[in-house]
Structures are given as structure tokens and as C-alpha cells.
Amino acid sequence: MSARQTRTATVPRLAQRSEARATYARILDAAQHAFAEQGTSVSLAEIARRAGVGAGTVYRCFPTKAGLLEAVLEQRIERLNALAANHLKHRDPGVAFFDFCIEVVSSAPVEETPCDLLTLGDGWPRARVHGAGMRFHQGLTLLLAAAQHNGAVRTDISVSDVLGLFTACVAAQRLPGQAAPIGRTAALILDSLRADRNSTATLTAASGRDERDRDRDGHGCHMCGSVLSQSGTGRRARYCSPACRQKAHRERTRLAGPSSTVA
């Protein structure tokens, strides 16, 4: 076969591979949404319908539903791994850690318990997901260590503690009336990780409320907890100094849109 014939024969094969990759991606996307909405009981036929392909095409790519679920989980975890790597470059380790926690909770379908899929126990996840889970664990470990070194997270907290709180947060998201990206209850759970227990940055940003809407009976600064002097008239002060006011503004700005940090 001449060089020209070889090049001519290669073009259809490249096109077929490109089409196969596109089909594979459509099936994964359809499966991710189907599993999130209906749980793992959803049929492969329904996933094929959502992907716009025949059931036989799904079976050729994924002979079993377990294999398809593994691929979906791997894709989801690798997305979080890329996010963790990006957050490790953030100049404020505390903000990076809590941003990442919010993303983990808000991106987890409420039908699933994410820590059951990420704790690398025996039997499940299988080999395909095991590597992605290990990288998730390593990324979370680095984010936690940096936040603790920076004084943003309690030093008695372990990665296992954080994974357990993720499970609690996802369970809390099942409660009625929870806001996006995470509800007040989940935000309170994450705030229990903070070294500065007076800080309400995660709670305020995650619930979408300005702190002026929060009812505080105390007279402490909303950032550092210092006692505030208050005159008999006028609006009650919320911060002890312009520095604390500016710090609160910066934290609200950084945490108000965690999706904006996602690649």
C-alpha cells in the first residue's frame, strides 16, 4: 500500500475513533445525570435513551451497569481532584479548603453517600476508582494540612473527620428548604471545622445571606469576636475595626461563588 493510500485509509479510522469518544462521553454524561436523579436502579435502556444512542451501543461500551457506575464515579472524583490541585495554589489556604469542602458537598447527589465511595474500603470502589480515590484522599490531606498550618482549621481534625462531616453534610442536604450551593445546616457542620469558631464566613456565603440578616444577641465583632463598644443610639456595630470589616468583605467575595473557581 502506498503512502497516499495509507493516509487515505487512516482518515476514516481517526473519524471513527473521534465519533466513538464523543459517544462514550455522551453516555457518561447521560449516566451521571440519570444516576443522580434516579439512583443506581436506573436501567441501561433509560441511559441509552438519554444519550441518544441504542441500548446495544451502551452495552458495547459498558457491558455491565457496575462498569458504567465505576466510570461515572471515576469521572466525578477526577474532577474534584483537578479542583483540589487548583485550590492548592490559592494564596489563602483556609479559603481554599472551605471552598473545596463546599464543592464536594454541593456536587454530590443526595441519593449517594460520597464517603462510602471514597474511603477505599475492601471490595468497593473497584480498581478503576481506587486510584482516583487515592488521589482525592491525598489532595484533601494537603488542603487540610495547609489550612491547619495557616490557622484556619482546628488542629485536632483528621481527614477521616472531614470525610465523616461530608457524609453528614450530604445527609443534611436531604432536608427540606436547603439553599444552594449548600444549606444552612450543612454550612453549620462545615463551620465546626474552623479554628476561629466566631467566624461565620462559610455559613453566610453558603446560605446566600448577608450577615445583617442574621440575628446575633451578642456584642462581639463578627470576625474576631472582640467586645464592641456601642453608643446608646444608632445602628449596632458589627465589626471592631475597618480591618475586620474589610476581611469579612474579602471572605464573602471569595466564598460567595465557589462554582467560579471550578475549572
ABEGO torsion letter per residue (X at the ends): XBAAAAAAAAAAAAAAAAAAAAAAAAAAAAAAAAAAAAEAABBAAAAAAAAGBBAAAAAAABABAAAAAAAAAAAAAAAAAAAAAAAAABABAAAAAAAAAAAAAAABBAABBAAAAAAGBBGOBBAAAAAAAAAAAAAAAAAAAAAAAAGABBAABBAAAAAAAAAAAAAAAABBGBBOABBAAAAAAAAAABABAABAAAAAAAAGBBAAABBBABABBAAAGBBBBBBABEBBBABABAAAAAAAAAAAAAAABAAAABX
